[in-house]
Amino acid sequence: MKRRIKIFIPIILFVGIISLAITQSSFYRQIAQSQRLINQVYSQIFSTYLHELDPEAFTKASINAITQNLDPYTTFLVDDEQHTINILTKGEYGGVGIQLGYRNNTMSVVAPMDGGPAKKAGVMSGDIILKVDDEDVDKISFNGAAAKIRGKKGTKVKLTVKRFGDDDTIEFNLIRSQISVKDVTYSGMLSNKIGYIRLNRFSKNTANEMTGAIAQILNNDANSIIIDLRDNPGGLMDAAISILDMIIDKDKPLVSTKGRAKKSNRTFYSRQNPLVPIDTKIAILINQGSASASEIVAGAVQDLDRGVIIGQKSYGKGLVQSAFQLDDKRAIKITTARYYVPSGRFIQKRDYIDEKFIINNTKEDSVFKTIGGRVVLGNDGITPDSLVKPELMEILSTQYWRNGYFYSFAQQNKYKYSSFDKVKNDNKILIDFQNFIKDKDPIILPGRKDLDNFALKVEKLNSSNIIVKKAIDSLNEFYFNEEAILREKESNDILKLLHLEFAGLFDGPVGRLKQALNDDKTIQLAILMLANDSLYKDTLKPSRIAKN
């Protein structure tokens, strides 16, 4: 028996190795055959198709068609489409230093950046950009216009703007410079003991900016820190790891990646003693717009019971991308791995790729535990420890917002005030706004379109029916009066939204954010939890279950 075993085992191993080699050989043979087929089709189209095709445009479209069958994050990047990657990896770009917005079908300046060419030249928040180098902005896309404003350091660009309060347009001849992008949009103390940091992306600059913000907060004797990752779409995984290094004890697992390539399989640990003392309370704020690197931070903090997660369920992006430069102008960004937070959770939404393209599809567990024993559930994002129901605008305020009336009013009336404090002290601002909207398109309240369509159909059917006509007139009167009633009912909300727009125009994104914090229920809940030791500790007890 022993002899048979000694002879038999090597045979099995040998057969297994041959089988594996044959399988791999067959797989690569299939790839080669597929490549030949693609080349044959491509060559046949260019040599025989009715029209002469643009090789560059057709090739780009063909590659996009291939990547569209994969996950949404695998993309072909040409020329300026690499701009976002450059900002994340270099932390800077060539431009004039303005944050642009697209509202009311116009390109406008959200805020000029401190020290940038635009601010030095006198460009102001609220300016509407009409032309870039004598080309009308409304004739090109927003992204196209933004790309024309960017460019190499030292080159020139001319902006033609319209500023309310000035009759004539204004021309700015600017010389582009290197613009550093800020990731921490605001940091400061919300109370004597609670600090706040708003982070809007994860880039090369994130670690340095966060170090400075945290140090400043700790110097103010804070015992708690709120890190706001709401609407943060993510960015560099290394930046997320650097932030976790600042708040997690040394030698703790932070995130793991798993992919087909050997270098894609790694586990990252905290490498140093944290900058933030371990007894400092942490609250991470997330919502549906928090994705990727934001979820790495929130997931690690939750799995290691380092702090509380507050807000709404995150987006659910657990895929890692790598950018491969093809030449000077083109690159391809490919999903190369999955990432897993410390408990082992994979939080990507499961419908990211059509499974018919996958040969081996692994199934993931759904129930996990934090380091302290709390049950957390995987799949589709990070669920907060304390959920906050999203606040929705009221009916009329929503219509005013969608139509851009708040911003337009602030934009057109900013010149009347010398500061935002003057705006807040203006008791007539609601009356001025009411007069402003009289000249605007009527607001379409729910059901109004149906009523107008019904009235047209009735008129075609029988325009002389007095009873029906009176009923329609009565309903029209109801809608007319209802807008006035709603405007009075929502006056406080309308005033807050007006102040929000004026704050942004006077003090940029920081001013707008500071004004928004005054009425932020998620912030208020975070302050309550951090100020109450018992409530904070109870949230982290093993009896708690974070459900998705």
C-alpha positions as CSV (number, residue, x, y, z in Angstrom):
1,M,0.0,0.0,0.0
2,K,2.8,2.4,0.9
3,R,4.6,1.8,-2.4
4,R,1.4,2.5,-4.3
5,I,0.9,5.8,-2.4
6,K,4.5,6.9,-3.1
7,I,4.0,6.2,-6.8
8,F,0.5,7.5,-7.1
9,I,0.8,10.9,-5.5
10,P,3.4,12.3,-7.9
11,I,1.4,11.2,-10.8
12,I,-1.7,13.1,-9.6
13,L,0.5,16.3,-9.0
14,F,2.0,15.9,-12.5
15,V,-1.3,15.5,-14.1
16,G,-2.6,18.5,-12.2
17,I,0.3,20.7,-13.4
18,I,-0.2,19.5,-17.0
19,S,-4.0,20.2,-16.7
20,L,-3.3,23.8,-15.4
21,A,-0.8,24.4,-18.2
22,I,-3.2,23.2,-20.8
23,T,-6.0,25.4,-19.3
24,Q,-3.8,28.5,-19.3
25,S,-2.5,27.8,-22.8
26,S,-6.1,27.4,-24.0
27,F,-7.1,30.7,-22.3
28,Y,-4.3,32.7,-23.9
29,R,-5.0,31.0,-27.3
30,Q,-8.6,32.3,-27.0
31,I,-7.3,35.8,-26.3
32,A,-5.0,35.7,-29.3
33,Q,-7.9,34.5,-31.5
34,S,-10.1,37.3,-30.2
35,Q,-7.5,39.9,-31.0
36,R,-7.1,38.6,-34.5
37,L,-10.8,38.7,-35.0
38,I,-11.0,42.3,-33.8
39,N,-8.1,43.3,-36.1
40,Q,-9.7,41.6,-39.1
41,V,-13.1,43.3,-38.5
42,Y,-11.3,46.7,-38.0
43,S,-9.2,46.3,-41.1
44,Q,-12.2,45.2,-43.2
45,I,-14.3,48.2,-42.1
46,F,-11.6,50.7,-42.9
47,S,-10.9,49.2,-46.3
48,T,-14.4,48.6,-47.6
49,Y,-16.9,50.8,-45.7
50,L,-18.9,53.2,-47.8
51,H,-17.5,56.4,-46.2
52,E,-13.9,57.2,-45.3
53,L,-13.8,57.1,-41.5
54,D,-11.8,59.3,-39.1
55,P,-9.4,56.7,-37.6
56,E,-8.9,58.6,-34.3
57,A,-12.6,59.2,-33.7
58,F,-13.6,55.7,-34.8
59,T,-10.9,54.0,-32.6
60,K,-11.9,56.0,-29.6
61,A,-15.6,55.1,-30.1
62,S,-14.6,51.4,-30.5
63,I,-12.5,51.4,-27.4
64,N,-15.4,53.1,-25.5
65,A,-17.7,50.4,-26.7
66,I,-15.4,47.7,-25.2
67,T,-15.1,49.4,-21.8
68,Q,-18.8,50.1,-21.6
69,N,-19.3,46.3,-21.2
70,L,-17.2,46.4,-18.1
71,D,-17.7,48.3,-14.8
72,P,-18.4,52.1,-15.0
73,Y,-14.9,53.0,-13.8
74,T,-12.9,51.3,-16.6
75,T,-12.6,54.1,-19.1
76,F,-10.4,55.3,-22.0
77,L,-9.0,58.8,-21.4
78,V,-7.9,61.2,-24.2
79,D,-6.3,64.6,-23.8
80,D,-8.2,66.7,-21.2
81,E,-10.2,63.7,-20.0
82,Q,-7.1,63.0,-17.9
83,H,-7.5,66.3,-16.0
84,T,-9.2,64.7,-13.0
85,I,-6.4,62.1,-12.6
86,N,-3.8,64.8,-12.9
87,I,-5.5,66.8,-10.1
88,L,-5.5,63.7,-7.8
89,T,-2.0,62.5,-8.5
90,K,-0.2,65.9,-8.9
91,G,-2.5,68.0,-6.7
92,E,-2.3,70.9,-9.1
93,Y,-3.1,72.0,-12.6
94,G,-2.4,74.9,-15.0
95,G,-5.1,77.5,-15.0
96,V,-6.3,80.9,-13.7
97,G,-7.7,79.7,-10.3
98,I,-11.4,79.9,-10.5
99,Q,-14.1,77.4,-9.4
100,L,-16.7,77.2,-12.1
101,G,-20.4,76.4,-11.9
102,Y,-23.0,75.8,-14.5
103,R,-26.4,77.1,-13.4
104,N,-29.3,78.6,-15.3
105,N,-27.7,77.5,-18.5
106,T,-24.7,79.8,-17.9
107,M,-21.1,79.3,-16.8
108,S,-20.4,81.4,-13.8
109,V,-17.6,81.9,-11.2
110,V,-18.4,80.1,-8.0
111,A,-15.3,81.6,-6.4
112,P,-11.9,82.8,-7.5
113,M,-9.1,81.1,-5.6
114,D,-6.9,83.1,-3.2
115,G,-3.6,84.1,-4.9
116,G,-4.7,82.9,-8.3
117,P,-4.4,85.1,-11.5
118,A,-8.2,85.5,-11.7
119,K,-8.6,86.9,-8.2
120,K,-5.6,89.2,-8.6
121,A,-7.1,90.6,-11.8
122,G,-10.4,91.3,-10.1
123,V,-12.7,88.3,-11.2
124,M,-15.5,88.0,-8.6
125,S,-17.9,85.4,-7.5
126,G,-21.1,85.5,-9.5
127,D,-19.4,86.8,-12.7
128,I,-21.0,85.1,-15.8
129,I,-18.4,83.9,-18.3
130,L,-19.6,84.8,-21.8
131,K,-16.4,84.1,-23.9
132,V,-13.1,82.3,-23.6
133,D,-10.6,83.7,-26.1
134,D,-13.4,85.4,-28.1
135,E,-15.3,82.1,-28.4
136,D,-18.9,82.1,-27.1
137,V,-19.3,79.8,-24.1
138,D,-22.9,78.9,-25.1
139,K,-21.6,77.4,-28.3
140,I,-19.4,74.8,-26.6
141,S,-20.0,72.4,-23.8
142,F,-19.3,73.3,-20.1
143,N,-16.4,70.8,-20.0
144,G,-15.1,72.2,-23.3
145,A,-15.1,75.7,-22.0
146,A,-13.5,74.7,-18.7
147,A,-10.8,72.9,-20.7
148,K,-10.1,76.1,-22.8
149,I,-9.6,78.1,-19.6
150,R,-7.1,75.6,-18.3
151,G,-3.6,75.4,-19.9
152,K,0.1,75.4,-19.4
153,K,1.7,77.8,-16.9
154,G,2.8,81.1,-18.5
155,T,0.2,80.9,-21.4
156,K,-2.5,83.6,-21.9
157,V,-6.2,83.3,-21.9
158,K,-8.9,86.0,-22.2
159,L,-12.2,85.9,-20.3
160,T,-15.2,88.1,-21.2
161,V,-17.6,88.3,-18.3
162,K,-20.9,89.9,-17.4
163,R,-21.3,91.4,-13.9
164,F,-24.6,92.5,-12.6
165,G,-24.5,96.2,-11.7
166,D,-22.2,97.0,-14.6
167,D,-23.8,97.8,-18.0
168,D,-20.8,96.8,-20.1
169,T,-19.0,93.4,-20.2
170,I,-15.6,93.1,-18.7
171,E,-12.5,91.6,-20.3
172,F,-9.8,89.9,-18.3
173,N,-6.4,89.1,-19.9
174,L,-4.9,86.5,-17.7
175,I,-1.7,84.5,-17.5
176,R,-2.1,81.0,-16.3
177,S,-0.1,79.7,-13.4
178,Q,0.2,76.5,-11.4
179,I,-2.9,76.2,-9.2
180,S,-2.9,74.0,-6.1
181,V,-6.2,72.3,-5.4
182,K,-7.5,72.4,-1.9
183,D,-8.9,69.2,-0.5
184,V,-9.9,70.5,3.0
185,T,-12.4,73.1,2.1
186,Y,-13.0,74.2,5.7
187,S,-11.8,73.3,9.2
188,G,-12.4,74.9,12.6
189,M,-14.1,74.6,16.0
190,L,-17.9,74.1,16.2
191,S,-17.8,74.4,20.0
192,N,-15.2,74.7,22.8
193,K,-14.4,71.0,22.5
194,I,-15.5,69.8,19.0
195,G,-13.5,70.4,15.9
196,Y,-14.8,70.0,12.3
197,I,-13.0,69.2,9.0
198,R,-14.7,69.2,5.6
199,L,-12.8,67.0,3.1
200,N,-14.0,67.1,-0.5
201,R,-11.6,64.7,-2.3
202,F,-8.6,62.4,-1.7
203,S,-5.5,63.5,-3.6
204,K,-1.8,63.9,-3.3
205,N,-2.4,67.0,-1.1
206,T,-4.8,65.4,1.3
207,A,-2.4,64.1,4.0
208,N,-0.6,67.4,4.4
209,E,-3.8,69.4,4.5
210,M,-5.4,67.0,7.0
211,T,-2.3,67.0,9.2
212,G,-2.5,70.8,9.4
213,A,-6.2,70.9,10.1
214,I,-6.0,68.2,12.8
215,A,-3.1,69.9,14.5
216,Q,-4.9,73.2,14.6
217,I,-8.0,71.6,16.1
218,L,-6.0,69.7,18.7
219,N,-4.2,73.0,19.6
220,N,-7.6,74.3,20.6
221,D,-7.9,71.6,23.2
222,A,-10.6,69.7,21.2
223,N,-11.7,66.3,22.6
224,S,-13.7,65.4,19.6
225,I,-13.4,65.7,15.8
226,I,-16.0,65.6,13.1
227,I,-14.7,64.5,9.6
228,D,-17.3,65.4,7.0
229,L,-17.0,63.1,3.9
230,R,-20.5,63.8,2.6
231,D,-20.5,64.1,-1.2
232,N,-16.8,63.2,-1.3
233,P,-16.5,60.9,-4.4
234,G,-13.1,59.5,-3.3
235,G,-9.8,59.6,-5.1
236,L,-6.5,58.1,-4.2
237,M,-6.5,55.0,-1.9
238,D,-3.1,56.1,-0.5
239,A,-4.6,59.3,0.7
240,A,-7.4,57.4,2.6
241,I,-4.7,55.2,4.2
242,S,-2.8,58.3,5.3
243,I,-5.9,59.7,7.0
244,L,-6.5,56.5,8.8
245,D,-2.9,56.5,9.9
246,M,-3.7,59.7,11.8
247,I,-6.5,58.4,13.8
248,I,-6.1,54.5,14.1
249,D,-3.7,52.8,16.6
250,K,-0.5,51.5,15.1
251,D,-0.4,48.0,13.4
252,K,-4.1,47.8,12.8
253,P,-5.4,46.5,9.5
254,L,-6.9,49.4,7.5
255,V,-7.9,48.0,4.0
256,S,-7.1,45.0,1.8
257,T,-7.1,44.7,-2.0
258,K,-7.6,41.5,-4.0
259,G,-7.1,41.2,-7.7
260,R,-5.8,38.8,-10.4
261,A,-2.3,40.3,-10.4
262,K,0.0,39.4,-7.6
263,K,0.8,43.1,-6.8
264,S,-3.0,43.7,-6.4
265,N,-3.2,41.4,-3.3
266,R,-2.1,43.5,-0.3
267,T,-3.2,44.4,3.2
268,F,-2.4,47.8,4.5
269,Y,-1.8,48.4,8.2
270,S,-1.5,51.6,10.2
271,R,2.2,52.4,10.3
272,Q,2.7,54.8,13.1
273,N,1.3,56.1,16.4
274,P,-1.7,58.2,15.5
275,L,-1.7,62.0,15.4
276,V,-5.1,62.1,17.1
277,P,-5.0,60.8,20.7
278,I,-6.9,57.5,21.0
279,D,-9.2,59.0,23.6
280,T,-10.3,61.7,21.2
281,K,-13.8,60.9,20.0
282,I,-14.4,60.7,16.2
283,A,-17.5,61.1,14.1
284,I,-17.5,60.5,10.3
285,L,-20.3,62.0,8.3
286,I,-21.3,60.2,5.1
287,N,-24.2,60.2,2.6
288,Q,-25.2,58.8,-0.8
289,G,-22.4,60.8,-2.4
290,S,-19.6,59.4,-0.3
291,A,-17.8,56.8,-2.3
292,S,-14.5,54.9,-2.8
293,A,-11.8,56.3,-0.5
294,S,-14.5,57.9,1.6
295,E,-15.9,54.5,2.2
296,I,-12.5,53.1,3.0
297,V,-12.1,55.7,5.8
298,A,-15.7,55.2,7.1
299,G,-15.5,51.4,6.9
300,A,-12.2,51.2,8.8
301,V,-13.4,53.5,11.5
302,Q,-16.6,51.5,11.9
303,D,-14.9,48.1,11.7
304,L,-12.3,49.1,14.3
305,D,-14.8,50.7,16.5
306,R,-12.7,53.9,16.4
307,G,-15.7,56.3,16.1
308,V,-19.3,56.7,15.1
309,I,-20.6,56.9,11.5
310,I,-23.5,59.4,11.0
311,G,-25.7,60.3,8.0
312,Q,-27.0,58.2,5.2
313,K,-25.8,55.0,3.5
314,S,-22.8,55.5,1.3
315,Y,-22.6,55.0,-2.4
316,G,-21.1,51.5,-2.6
317,K,-17.9,51.6,-4.6
318,G,-15.4,49.0,-3.6
319,L,-13.3,48.7,-6.8
320,V,-9.7,49.9,-7.3
321,Q,-8.6,51.5,-10.5
322,S,-5.1,51.7,-12.0
323,A,-4.2,54.2,-14.8
324,F,-2.0,53.0,-17.6
325,Q,-0.5,55.7,-19.8
326,L,-0.6,54.6,-23.5
327,D,1.1,57.7,-25.0
328,D,1.4,61.4,-24.3
329,K,-2.3,62.0,-24.9
330,R,-4.0,58.8,-24.1
331,A,-4.4,56.5,-21.1
332,I,-6.7,53.8,-19.9
333,K,-8.1,53.5,-16.4
334,I,-8.8,49.8,-15.6
335,T,-10.4,48.3,-12.5
336,T,-7.7,45.9,-11.2
337,A,-8.8,44.9,-7.7
338,R,-11.5,44.9,-5.1
339,Y,-10.9,46.5,-1.7
340,Y,-12.1,45.1,1.6
341,V,-12.5,47.0,4.9
342,P,-11.0,45.4,8.1
343,S,-13.9,43.2,8.9
344,G,-13.6,41.6,5.4
345,R,-16.6,43.5,3.9
346,F,-16.7,44.1,0.2
347,I,-19.0,47.0,-0.2
348,Q,-19.3,47.4,-3.9
349,K,-22.8,47.3,-5.5
350,R,-23.1,43.9,-7.1
351,D,-24.5,45.0,-10.5
352,Y,-21.3,46.7,-11.7
353,I,-20.7,44.2,-14.5
354,D,-22.7,41.8,-16.6
355,E,-21.8,38.4,-15.2
356,K,-21.9,36.7,-18.6
357,F,-18.5,38.2,-19.3
358,I,-17.0,36.7,-16.1
359,I,-15.5,33.2,-16.1
360,N,-15.1,32.7,-12.4
361,N,-17.5,34.8,-10.2
362,T,-16.7,34.5,-6.5
363,K,-19.5,34.9,-4.0
364,E,-19.0,37.2,-1.0
365,D,-20.2,36.7,2.6
366,S,-22.7,39.2,3.9
367,V,-22.4,39.1,7.7
368,F,-19.3,40.4,9.5
369,K,-18.2,41.7,12.9
370,T,-16.3,44.7,14.1
371,I,-13.3,44.3,16.3
372,G,-15.5,44.9,19.3
373,G,-18.1,42.3,18.3
374,R,-20.8,44.5,16.6
375,V,-22.5,42.8,13.6
376,V,-22.1,44.7,10.4
377,L,-23.5,43.7,7.0
378,G,-21.7,43.8,3.7
379,N,-22.9,44.8,0.2
380,D,-23.8,48.1,-1.3
381,G,-22.0,50.6,0.9
382,I,-21.4,51.6,4.5
383,T,-24.5,52.0,6.7
384,P,-24.1,54.6,9.4
385,D,-24.4,53.8,13.1
386,S,-26.9,56.6,13.3
387,L,-29.1,57.3,10.3
388,V,-30.3,60.8,9.5
389,K,-33.2,61.1,7.2
390,P,-32.3,63.4,4.3
391,E,-34.0,66.8,4.5
392,L,-36.1,67.6,1.4
393,M,-37.0,71.1,0.3
394,E,-40.6,72.1,0.4
395,I,-42.7,72.2,-2.7
396,L,-42.3,75.9,-3.7
397,S,-38.7,76.2,-2.6
398,T,-37.8,73.2,-4.8
399,Q,-39.3,74.9,-7.8
400,Y,-37.5,78.2,-7.1
401,W,-34.3,76.2,-6.7
402,R,-34.6,74.2,-9.8
403,N,-35.4,77.3,-11.8
404,G,-32.3,79.0,-10.4
405,Y,-34.2,81.9,-8.9
406,F,-32.3,82.0,-5.6
407,Y,-28.9,82.2,-7.3
408,S,-30.1,84.6,-10.0
409,F,-31.5,86.9,-7.4
410,A,-28.3,86.9,-5.3
411,Q,-26.2,87.3,-8.4
412,Q,-28.1,90.3,-9.7
413,N,-28.4,92.0,-6.3
414,K,-25.0,91.4,-4.7
415,Y,-23.7,94.8,-5.8
416,K,-26.3,96.5,-3.5
417,Y,-24.5,95.1,-0.4
418,S,-21.0,95.8,0.9
419,S,-20.8,92.5,2.9
420,F,-22.8,89.4,3.7
421,D,-23.6,90.9,7.1
422,K,-25.5,93.6,5.3
423,V,-27.5,90.9,3.5
424,K,-28.5,89.2,6.8
425,N,-29.6,92.6,8.2
426,D,-31.8,93.4,5.3
427,N,-35.4,93.0,6.5
428,K,-36.8,93.7,3.0
429,I,-35.0,90.9,1.2
430,L,-38.0,88.6,1.0
431,I,-40.2,91.4,-0.4
432,D,-37.5,92.2,-3.0
433,F,-37.3,88.5,-3.9
434,Q,-41.1,88.3,-4.3
435,N,-41.0,91.3,-6.7
436,F,-38.1,89.6,-8.5
437,I,-40.0,86.4,-9.3
438,K,-43.0,88.3,-10.7
439,D,-41.1,88.7,-13.9
440,K,-40.0,85.1,-14.1
441,D,-41.7,82.1,-15.6
442,P,-44.7,80.9,-13.6
443,I,-44.0,78.1,-11.1
444,I,-45.4,74.7,-12.1
445,L,-46.9,73.2,-8.9
446,P,-47.7,69.5,-8.8
447,G,-50.8,68.8,-10.9
448,R,-50.7,72.1,-12.7
449,K,-49.6,70.6,-16.0
450,D,-52.3,68.0,-15.8
451,L,-54.9,70.7,-15.3
452,D,-53.6,72.7,-18.3
453,N,-53.7,69.6,-20.5
454,F,-57.2,68.7,-19.2
455,A,-58.4,72.2,-19.9
456,L,-57.1,72.0,-23.5
457,K,-58.8,68.7,-24.1
458,V,-62.1,69.9,-22.6
459,E,-62.0,73.0,-24.8
460,K,-61.6,70.9,-27.9
461,L,-64.4,68.6,-26.7
462,N,-66.9,71.3,-25.7
463,S,-65.7,74.9,-25.1
464,S,-69.2,76.2,-24.3
465,N,-69.9,74.0,-21.2
466,I,-70.2,76.7,-18.5
467,I,-70.1,74.3,-15.5
468,V,-66.8,72.7,-16.6
469,K,-65.3,76.1,-17.5
470,K,-66.2,77.5,-14.0
471,A,-64.6,74.4,-12.4
472,I,-61.4,74.9,-14.4
473,D,-61.4,78.6,-13.5
474,S,-61.8,77.7,-9.9
475,L,-58.9,75.3,-10.0
476,N,-56.7,78.0,-11.7
477,E,-57.6,80.4,-9.0
478,F,-56.6,77.7,-6.4
479,Y,-53.2,77.3,-7.9
480,F,-52.7,81.1,-8.1
481,N,-53.6,81.5,-4.4
482,E,-51.7,78.4,-3.4
483,E,-48.4,79.8,-4.6
484,A,-48.9,82.8,-2.3
485,I,-49.9,80.6,0.6
486,L,-46.9,78.4,0.1
487,R,-44.5,81.4,-0.2
488,E,-45.7,82.6,3.2
489,K,-45.5,79.1,4.7
490,E,-42.0,78.5,3.4
491,S,-40.7,82.1,4.0
492,N,-38.1,80.9,6.6
493,D,-36.8,78.2,4.2
494,I,-36.7,80.7,1.3
495,L,-34.7,83.2,3.5
496,K,-32.2,80.5,4.5
497,L,-31.7,79.5,0.8
498,L,-31.2,83.2,-0.2
499,H,-28.7,83.7,2.6
500,L,-26.9,80.5,1.4
501,E,-26.4,81.9,-2.1
502,F,-25.3,85.3,-0.9
503,A,-22.8,83.7,1.5
504,G,-21.3,81.8,-1.4
505,L,-21.0,84.9,-3.6
506,F,-19.4,87.0,-0.9
507,D,-17.2,84.5,0.8
508,G,-16.9,81.6,-1.7
509,P,-17.4,77.9,-0.9
510,V,-16.1,78.4,2.7
511,G,-18.7,81.1,3.4
512,R,-21.4,79.0,1.9
513,L,-20.4,76.0,3.9
514,K,-20.2,77.9,7.2
515,Q,-23.7,79.3,6.5
516,A,-25.1,75.8,5.7
517,L,-23.7,74.4,9.0
518,N,-26.1,76.5,10.9
519,D,-29.1,74.5,9.8
520,D,-27.4,71.1,9.3
521,K,-29.2,68.3,11.2
522,T,-26.5,65.8,10.6
523,I,-24.0,68.2,12.2
524,Q,-26.3,68.8,15.1
525,L,-26.7,65.1,15.7
526,A,-22.9,64.6,15.6
527,I,-22.4,67.4,18.1
528,L,-25.0,65.8,20.4
529,M,-23.4,62.4,20.2
530,L,-19.9,63.6,20.8
531,A,-20.9,65.9,23.7
532,N,-22.6,63.0,25.4
533,D,-20.1,60.3,26.5
534,S,-22.8,57.7,27.4
535,L,-24.5,58.1,24.0
536,Y,-21.2,57.9,22.2
537,K,-20.1,54.7,24.0
538,D,-23.5,53.0,23.7
539,T,-23.4,53.4,20.0
540,L,-20.2,51.3,19.9
541,K,-21.5,48.5,22.1
542,P,-21.6,45.0,20.6
543,S,-25.4,44.9,20.9
544,R,-25.6,47.4,18.1
545,I,-26.2,46.1,14.5
546,A,-25.3,48.2,11.5
547,K,-27.8,47.1,8.8
548,N,-27.7,47.7,5.1
